[in-house]
């Protein structure tokens, strides 16, 4: 008999179902870089049209991207990040930095900087109580009852 205790990392599995393949992550990288049109994405990635269409549809259906019309005849759309999509930024940055450190083989790396002042960015964890940053070795975890972002902000949850 299997235990009914929830697994603590089910959200990672659900996230990977939505964004966990190579093409999807590269599409997101390009959208963050400012590429929004199908042909721009296809040209930059060298991806087959059906694969790109499938992944974009999955990202739109999942609420990460939204389609915005830019031409009526024929109908054409740009793909823009939603708030949900923008919140993937730290995960993409972490993957990029990890790859730069461990897999770059001396290749040039992308430097991320604050657009306002030009200062190179650092990525870390922040504790508002201790008012300090810290590294991954200081992180611990515990289960707690689920509260969606909608519940926490008082916005009603959508029901299918």
Phi, psi and omega in degrees: 000137180270153181283145177270004179291129180296143176282136186291343185244028177299329180295330176293316178298317179296321179296315180295329175301327183269319187234011192270024173241161186306310184296319181297316179295322179290325175297313179299317177305313182294321179295319175298328180281354176107006175271125188233345185257150184309309183292327175298313181296314181299315181294318182290321185271337186067033184267146177294143182306313181297324179293314179298315179301316179298311183293319178297318178300319179296319179291324176291311180299327180280354177087009182273324176239158172234149178267129180239120181293140175233353178210138182268320185234103355284160180296126179225150186229151168258155179248119184241146178290139171272179175301319178300319179293317179301327182288355173279350184308311181299326179292317179294320178297317179298317177297318179297312182294321177297314178297320177300319183285317191255342187232004189285338180051040177080005178289158174296146180244157177278133177258126176265137182218159177287119185299333182284316186243350178084005181284134178297138184274152171244153177241134180198185178252146186233131174254113181291333179288313181277346182054057181207160172261161180203169182261176185297336180291342180271358183276134173236169180221158174206152176279145172215161179302143183290132170227113180291163177301324179296318179295319183293329182263357180085001177281129181300141176287144177277140177244139181296000000 
